[in-house]
Amino acid sequence: MEDFQKILKKNNYKKINFKVSKTQHLLIKASINGVKGNFILDTGASNSCVGFESIEHFELTAGKSKTKAAGAGATGMFTQLAKDNTIQLGKWKNKKLHVVIFDLSHVNEALTQHKAKPVHGIIGADVLLNGKAVIDYYNHCLYLR
C-alpha cells in the first residue's frame, strides 16, 4: 500500500507543519499580504480572522461588516471585513481571502495566562475548505491543495 504522504504529494497537496501549544491549540505560521504571522488553526471557526491590532501589520483595508462574531464564550462582537487578501501557508497560496477583523484580546489573554504566545489571528474553515484540507494530527501536519 502506498504511503499516505506520497499519495497527498502526488495529488498536489502542500505540507504545512503546525505545533500544539500547552493549551492544546494548533499553532501555525501563515503570511497575509506577504507579512508573516502566528495563527491558531481552528476547524470550528467558520472564517479566518485577525485582531484589530493587526490591521496595519498585515496591510489590510478594513471595511464595514454586517457580521457579528461569536465564539469562545463571547457573542455579538463588532467586526470589520478586509476583502481579497493573499494568504500563504507554506507553499500553498490563495489570493482571494476575505479576513474578518475583530477583538482577539480574550483569545490572547487566555493564551498568555497559560504561558503560551499570543497570536495574530485564526485560520478557519474558509481556508480549510478552499484548500481541501487534510489534517494529520499525529504528525502535526496540515495538507492543502
N, C-alpha and C positions, 0 to 999 in steps of 0.2 A: 504494500500500500504506500502511496506517495505521501511524503511529509506535508503536513498542514501548511507550514510556512511556504513551502515550494509551490503549492497549489495557489495560494494567495498571490505570490510574486508573479507566477505565470499569468494570472488574471489581472495584472497591472495594479495590484494593491501596493500602497506605500506603507512601510512600517514606521510607527512613531512610538517611542518608549514613553512611559509615564512612571511616576513614583507614587507610592502610597504613604500618606502623611501619618503622623501619630494619631490624628483624629479619624483615620481610615478614609480620608478623601483621596481621590485620584488626582494627582497634580501633573499638569502637562504644560510644556512650553509651546507658545504659538506667537506668530507675528501678525499684527494687523497694520495694514498700510506700511509694511516694511519695518515696523517697530516691534521689538521683542517684548514679551510679557509672560507672566506666570498666571496660569488658569487652573480652575477646578474642572475636571471632566465630569459632567453631570448628566447621566442618561435620563434623569427625571425632569430636567429643565427643558421647557419647550423651545426657548430661544437662547442664543448666545448673547452674553451681555457683559458690560464693563461698568465700573463705578463712575460717578460724576467726576471724581478727581482724575480720571484717566482720559478725559475728552481731549485735552491738549497733547498728552503723552502719545496717543495713537493717531493724532491729526484727524480727528473726527469732526464732521459737520453735523451738529446736533439739531434736529428739527422736532416739531411737535409730534406727539404720540397720543393716540386715544386709549392706549392700553394702560391698565393699572396692573402693576406687578404684584405677585403673590408668591409666597414660599417661605420655608423655614420659620413658620410662626408669625409671619407678617403678611398683611393683605392691604390692598388698596393703595400701594405705594406709587407716587408720581414717577413717570418715566419719560424719557425722550427717545428718539429714534435717529440713528445715523445710517443712511442707505448706501448701498453699492460700494462697500469697502472690500479690500483684498485681504484674505486671511490665508496664512500658510502654517501648516503643521508638518514639520519635517520637509519632505519633498512634495507633499500634497498641497494644492493651491486652489482657491476659489475666489473669483473677482466680483461676486455679487452678494456679499454677505451684508445683511441688514443687522445692525447691532443695537440691541436695546440698552439704554443707559439708565441706571437707577442707583439708589443709595445702597452700596455694598458694605457699609460700615458694620452692620450687625454680623455679617459673614466674617469679616476680618477681625472683629472683636473676639468672636468665638475661636477663631484660629489662634490668635495671639495669646488668649487665655490658656490654651493648651500648648504654648511654646512652639507653635507652627508659624511659618512665614505667611504674611498677608499675600493676597492675590490681586491681580488687576481685574479679573473677571471670571466668567464661567463659559465653558464650551458646552453647548446644549444639543438637543436632539435635531435642531435645524442642520447643523454641520454633520452630525452622525448620519442622518437620513440622506443628505445630499451626497456624502462620501460612501454610502453603502457600507457603513462601519461594521467591522468585526472586532470584538474586544476579547483579548486573551488575558484574562485576569491572572492566571497562574504565572505567566511570563512577563506581566506588566507591559503589554504592548497593545496599541490601537492600530488597526489597519484601515486605511481609507483608499478609495479608488475614484 
